[in-house]
Amino acid sequence: MEQGWALAYVEYGGSVYLEAQRQAQAAKRGVWQGSFQAPWEYRKSPGAVPSAGSYSGTGKAGRCHPAYPTVCIPPPPPDLDCKDIPYKGFKVLPPDPHRLDRDGDGIGCER
């Protein structure tokens, strides 16, 4: 945090990091060297491309399939394979439209 490569996500308890963030910002370290949009602000914009860890609930309806609650994988089409996505070892719920949980243990792309 002191090096400026992380942001305090206050909504989820990150306020303990605010002082370190303020110091990095004042010293223009890390991301504070230029301008950027905070990830949570980017994810609120309607045209934002889903990213790893994106919320997959009603706010992203149609963009993230509910079978993959911990990552954002769009519904088919197209049909995706593990080589097509950046995630490994994520939770999979039935139905698994992309067949990313090959052995049926609830974990996707574990190999």
MDAnalysis code that builds the backbone (N, CA, C; Angstrom):
import MDAnalysis as mda
import numpy as np

u = mda.Universe.empty(333, n_residues=111, atom_resindex=np.repeat(np.arange(111), 3), trajectory=True)
u.add_TopologyAttr("name", ["N", "CA", "C"] * 111)
u.add_TopologyAttr("resid", np.arange(1, 112))
u.add_TopologyAttr("resname", ["MET", "GLU", "GLN", "GLY", "TRP", "ALA", "LEU", "ALA", "TYR", "VAL", "GLU", "TYR", "GLY", "GLY", "SER", "VAL", "TYR", "LEU", "GLU", "ALA", "GLN", "ARG", "GLN", "ALA", "GLN", "ALA", "ALA", "LYS", "ARG", "GLY", "VAL", "TRP", "GLN", "GLY", "SER", "PHE", "GLN", "ALA", "PRO", "TRP", "GLU", "TYR", "ARG", "LYS", "SER", "PRO", "GLY", "ALA", "VAL", "PRO", "SER", "ALA", "GLY", "SER", "TYR", "SER", "GLY", "THR", "GLY", "LYS", "ALA", "GLY", "ARG", "CYS", "HIS", "PRO", "ALA", "TYR", "PRO", "THR", "VAL", "CYS", "ILE", "PRO", "PRO", "PRO", "PRO", "PRO", "ASP", "LEU", "ASP", "CYS", "LYS", "ASP", "ILE", "PRO", "TYR", "LYS", "GLY", "PHE", "LYS", "VAL", "LEU", "PRO", "PRO", "ASP", "PRO", "HIS", "ARG", "LEU", "ASP", "ARG", "ASP", "GLY", "ASP", "GLY", "ILE", "GLY", "CYS", "GLU", "ARG"])
u.atoms.positions = np.array([
    [0.819, -1.185, 0.000],
    [0.000, 0.000, 0.000],
    [0.870, 1.257, 0.000],
    [1.957, 1.248, 0.777],
    [2.805, 2.436, 0.868],
    [3.485, 2.758, -0.459],
    [3.647, 1.746, -1.309],
    [4.293, 1.963, -2.596],
    [3.315, 2.467, -3.648],
    [2.037, 2.514, -3.305],
    [1.044, 3.092, -4.200],
    [0.498, 2.158, -5.262],
    [0.623, 0.852, -5.055],
    [0.134, -0.098, -6.061],
    [-1.160, -0.770, -5.640],
    [-1.819, -0.247, -4.625],
    [-3.107, -0.784, -4.177],
    [-3.977, 0.372, -3.703],
    [-5.285, 0.151, -3.684],
    [-6.228, 1.160, -3.218],
    [-6.990, 0.622, -2.013],
    [-7.287, 1.497, -1.085],
    [-8.076, 1.126, 0.087],
    [-9.542, 1.034, -0.331],
    [-10.096, -0.151, -0.321],
    [-11.497, -0.353, -0.691],
    [-12.324, -0.217, 0.585],
    [-12.672, 1.013, 0.903],
    [-13.303, 1.357, 2.175],
    [-14.608, 0.604, 2.399],
    [-15.368, 0.383, 1.352],
    [-16.661, -0.303, 1.479],
    [-16.521, -1.691, 2.091],
    [-15.363, -2.334, 1.918],
    [-15.155, -3.685, 2.437],
    [-14.056, -3.726, 3.491],
    [-13.983, -2.713, 4.324],
    [-13.062, -2.718, 5.451],
    [-11.684, -2.170, 5.159],
    [-11.473, -1.600, 4.003],
    [-10.162, -1.093, 3.631],
    [-9.764, 0.204, 4.276],
    [-10.618, 0.744, 5.148],
    [-10.290, 2.028, 5.771],
    [-9.023, 1.947, 6.621],
    [-8.640, 0.756, 7.048],
    [-7.405, 0.607, 7.824],
    [-6.183, 0.949, 6.976],
    [-6.340, 0.975, 5.652],
    [-5.238, 1.270, 4.744],
    [-5.245, 2.716, 4.241],
    [-6.218, 3.495, 4.661],
    [-6.342, 4.854, 4.130],
    [-5.118, 5.729, 4.375],
    [-4.523, 5.652, 5.536],
    [-3.359, 6.496, 5.823],
    [-2.188, 6.139, 4.907],
    [-1.951, 4.854, 4.699],
    [-0.883, 4.426, 3.795],
    [-1.187, 4.892, 2.368],
    [-2.444, 4.822, 1.970],
    [-2.837, 5.293, 0.646],
    [-2.601, 6.793, 0.518],
    [-2.956, 7.538, 1.553],
    [-2.760, 8.997, 1.519],
    [-1.278, 9.357, 1.382],
    [-0.433, 8.596, 2.076],
    [1.008, 8.848, 1.989],
    [1.526, 8.576, 0.581],
    [1.097, 7.469, -0.016],
    [1.512, 7.135, -1.379],
    [1.010, 8.189, -2.363],
    [-0.210, 8.635, -2.150],
    [-0.805, 9.646, -3.035],
    [-0.034, 10.965, -2.919],
    [0.278, 11.377, -1.708],
    [1.005, 12.637, -1.495],
    [2.401, 12.580, -2.115],
    [3.016, 11.401, -2.071],
    [4.365, 11.233, -2.614],
    [4.358, 10.867, -4.098],
    [3.163, 10.734, -4.683],
    [3.011, 10.367, -6.098],
    [3.738, 9.068, -6.439],
    [3.511, 8.052, -5.593],
    [4.111, 6.735, -5.832],
    [3.093, 5.816, -6.503],
    [3.584, 4.850, -7.252],
    [2.731, 3.835, -7.863],
    [1.693, 4.430, -8.795],
    [0.450, 4.018, -8.636],
    [-0.623, 4.497, -9.511],
    [-0.876, 5.981, -9.355],
    [-0.410, 6.552, -8.251],
    [-0.650, 7.973, -7.988],
    [0.260, 8.874, -8.798],
    [1.101, 8.310, -9.666],
    [1.958, 9.101, -10.544],
    [1.154, 9.742, -11.669],
    [0.015, 9.170, -11.978],
    [-0.813, 9.681, -13.070],
    [-2.276, 9.643, -12.674],
    [-3.137, 9.611, -13.674],
    [-4.566, 9.537, -13.383],
    [-5.079, 8.140, -13.738],
    [-6.113, 7.710, -13.067],
    [-6.710, 6.398, -13.291],
    [-8.116, 6.401, -12.723],
    [-8.844, 5.370, -13.028],
    [-10.189, 5.200, -12.489],
    [-10.146, 4.024, -11.521],
    [-10.677, 4.203, -10.328],
    [-10.703, 3.122, -9.347],
    [-11.493, 1.938, -9.911],
    [-11.057, 0.715, -9.651],
    [-11.730, -0.455, -10.205],
    [-13.227, -0.499, -9.916],
    [-13.630, -0.128, -8.696],
    [-15.054, -0.184, -8.354],
    [-15.857, 0.856, -9.127],
    [-15.225, 1.953, -9.518],
    [-15.907, 2.938, -10.352],
    [-16.011, 2.431, -11.791],
    [-14.943, 1.812, -12.274],
    [-14.953, 1.251, -13.630],
    [-16.057, 0.195, -13.762],
    [-16.168, -0.681, -12.769],
    [-17.145, -1.765, -12.837],
    [-18.589, -1.263, -12.811],
    [-18.816, -0.053, -12.305],
    [-20.163, 0.521, -12.282],
    [-20.617, 1.003, -13.653],
    [-19.657, 1.305, -14.539],
    [-20.045, 1.844, -15.841],
    [-20.657, 0.744, -16.711],
    [-21.774, 1.040, -17.366],
    [-22.510, 0.036, -18.125],
    [-21.714, -0.642, -19.227],
    [-20.764, 0.037, -19.829],
    [-20.005, -0.552, -20.918],
    [-18.744, -1.276, -20.485],
    [-18.504, -1.379, -19.179],
    [-17.275, -1.995, -18.683],
    [-17.229, -3.479, -19.024],
    [-16.074, -3.918, -19.475],
    [-15.865, -5.331, -19.767],
    [-15.687, -6.047, -18.438],
    [-16.352, -7.200, -18.218],
    [-16.187, -7.924, -16.964],
    [-14.724, -8.294, -16.736],
    [-14.283, -8.227, -15.493],
    [-12.916, -8.570, -15.157],
    [-12.916, -9.641, -14.087],
    [-11.761, -10.209, -13.816],
    [-11.648, -11.232, -12.789],
    [-12.207, -10.709, -11.482],
    [-13.055, -11.486, -10.867],
    [-13.655, -11.081, -9.619],
    [-14.819, -10.151, -9.747],
    [-15.264, -9.865, -10.948],
    [-16.398, -8.970, -11.120],
    [-17.652, -9.571, -10.502],
    [-18.479, -8.722, -9.961],
    [-19.761, -9.139, -9.407],
    [-20.607, -9.739, -10.509],
    [-21.204, -10.887, -10.231],
    [-21.961, -11.563, -11.280],
    [-23.461, -11.557, -11.008],
    [-23.932, -10.698, -10.114],
    [-25.352, -10.653, -9.787],
    [-26.163, -9.845, -10.784],
    [-27.285, -9.339, -10.355],
    [-28.208, -8.677, -11.262],
    [-27.624, -7.445, -11.932],
    [-26.665, -6.785, -11.301],
    [-26.054, -5.613, -11.906],
    [-25.279, -5.935, -13.176],
    [-24.878, -7.165, -13.319],
    [-24.128, -7.592, -14.495],
    [-24.942, -8.612, -15.294],
    [-26.237, -8.604, -15.139],
    [-27.102, -9.586, -15.790],
    [-26.786, -9.704, -17.263],
    [-26.669, -10.937, -17.710],
    [-26.386, -11.196, -19.098],
    [-24.910, -11.174, -19.440],
    [-24.088, -10.687, -18.528],
    [-22.656, -10.601, -18.794],
    [-21.865, -11.686, -18.086],
    [-22.335, -12.145, -16.950],
    [-21.642, -13.172, -16.175],
    [-22.640, -14.293, -15.884],
    [-22.252, -15.522, -16.188],
    [-23.168, -16.642, -15.972],
    [-23.178, -17.026, -14.493],
    [-24.365, -17.244, -13.902],
    [-24.456, -17.572, -12.469],
    [-23.837, -18.918, -12.089],
    [-23.511, -19.764, -13.042],
    [-22.852, -21.041, -12.733],
    [-21.427, -20.832, -12.231],
    [-20.891, -19.626, -12.441],
    [-19.516, -19.313, -12.047],
    [-19.547, -18.101, -11.106],
    [-19.959, -18.303, -9.844],
    [-20.223, -17.174, -8.942],
    [-19.000, -16.391, -8.472],
    [-17.817, -16.961, -8.550],
    [-16.641, -16.257, -8.036],
    [-15.805, -15.593, -9.116],
    [-16.150, -15.828, -10.381],
    [-15.465, -15.204, -11.512],
    [-16.525, -14.751, -12.507],
    [-16.139, -13.982, -13.483],
    [-17.104, -13.524, -14.479],
    [-16.824, -14.208, -15.810],
    [-17.657, -15.174, -16.135],
    [-17.573, -15.874, -17.405],
    [-18.916, -15.683, -18.086],
    [-18.915, -15.147, -19.301],
    [-20.187, -14.874, -19.978],
    [-20.905, -16.153, -20.375],
    [-22.208, -16.072, -20.530],
    [-22.953, -17.244, -20.983],
    [-22.634, -17.525, -22.455],
    [-22.855, -18.776, -22.893],
    [-22.661, -19.054, -24.317],
    [-23.757, -18.379, -25.126],
    [-23.606, -18.189, -26.424],
    [-22.385, -18.439, -27.183],
    [-21.390, -17.302, -27.013],
    [-20.146, -17.475, -27.352],
    [-19.558, -18.715, -27.831],
    [-19.296, -19.669, -26.680],
    [-19.072, -20.917, -27.025],
    [-18.696, -21.904, -26.025],
    [-17.221, -21.675, -25.700],
    [-16.887, -21.620, -24.428],
    [-15.516, -21.358, -24.007],
    [-14.887, -22.593, -23.400],
    [-13.592, -22.702, -23.516],
    [-12.803, -23.759, -22.888],
    [-11.869, -23.103, -21.885],
    [-11.237, -23.920, -21.047],
    [-10.319, -23.377, -20.038],
    [-9.204, -22.550, -20.660],
    [-8.762, -22.895, -21.835],
    [-7.696, -22.133, -22.495],
    [-8.163, -20.741, -22.917],
    [-9.487, -20.547, -22.963],
    [-10.047, -19.274, -23.410],
    [-10.235, -18.259, -22.283],
    [-10.085, -18.687, -21.032],
    [-10.351, -17.797, -19.896],
    [-9.125, -17.705, -18.988],
    [-8.986, -16.615, -18.228],
    [-7.796, -16.439, -17.392],
    [-7.898, -17.056, -15.998],
    [-8.987, -17.739, -15.687],
    [-9.223, -18.240, -14.330],
    [-8.867, -19.713, -14.203],
    [-8.398, -20.100, -13.023],
    [-8.112, -21.492, -12.700],
    [-8.618, -21.777, -11.294],
    [-9.185, -22.951, -11.075],
    [-9.595, -23.385, -9.747],
    [-10.731, -22.596, -9.132],
    [-11.725, -22.219, -9.906],
    [-12.851, -21.425, -9.413],
    [-14.071, -22.309, -9.171],
    [-15.015, -21.787, -8.400],
    [-16.233, -22.504, -8.048],
    [-17.162, -22.609, -9.263],
    [-17.745, -23.801, -9.446],
    [-18.691, -24.033, -10.540],
    [-19.960, -24.646, -9.960],
    [-21.106, -24.061, -10.312],
    [-22.413, -24.572, -9.907],
    [-23.139, -25.124, -11.130],
    [-23.982, -26.132, -10.933],
    [-24.760, -26.617, -12.077],
    [-25.839, -25.609, -12.458],
    [-26.178, -25.496, -13.695],
    [-25.562, -26.188, -14.825],
    [-24.247, -25.509, -15.191],
    [-23.367, -26.254, -15.790],
    [-22.060, -25.760, -16.216],
    [-22.086, -25.671, -17.745],
    [-22.621, -24.565, -18.306],
    [-22.852, -24.505, -19.747],
    [-21.595, -24.615, -20.609],
    [-20.440, -24.244, -20.059],
    [-19.204, -24.327, -20.841],
    [-18.442, -25.629, -20.566],
    [-18.950, -26.434, -19.633],
    [-18.300, -27.687, -19.245],
    [-16.855, -27.444, -18.767],
    [-16.697, -26.460, -17.884],
    [-15.383, -26.110, -17.361],
    [-14.999, -26.963, -16.157],
    [-15.973, -27.674, -15.578],
    [-15.727, -28.592, -14.455],
    [-15.781, -30.010, -15.011],
    [-14.717, -30.433, -15.616],
    [-14.680, -31.726, -16.328],
    [-14.940, -32.936, -15.428],
    [-14.466, -32.894, -14.164],
    [-14.636, -34.065, -13.305],
    [-15.822, -33.957, -12.345],
    [-16.596, -32.876, -12.440],
    [-17.820, -32.749, -11.651],
    [-17.631, -32.505, -10.169],
    [-16.469, -32.014, -9.750],
    [-16.233, -31.780, -8.328],
    [-16.532, -30.357, -7.857],
    [-17.058, -29.516, -8.772],
    [-17.413, -28.150, -8.403],
    [-16.283, -27.150, -8.548],
    [-15.148, -27.581, -9.086],
    [-13.998, -26.707, -9.297],
    [-13.700, -26.670, -10.803],
    [-13.659, -25.459, -11.364],
    [-13.438, -25.305, -12.797],
    [-11.985, -25.095, -13.168],
    [-11.614, -25.641, -14.302],
    [-10.271, -25.452, -14.889],
    [-9.153, -25.715, -13.883],
    [-9.229, -26.863, -13.234],
    [-8.215, -27.154, -12.226],
    [-6.954, -27.775, -12.792],
    [-6.950, -28.129, -14.062],
    [-5.733, -28.692, -14.671],
    [-5.104, -27.722, -15.596],
])
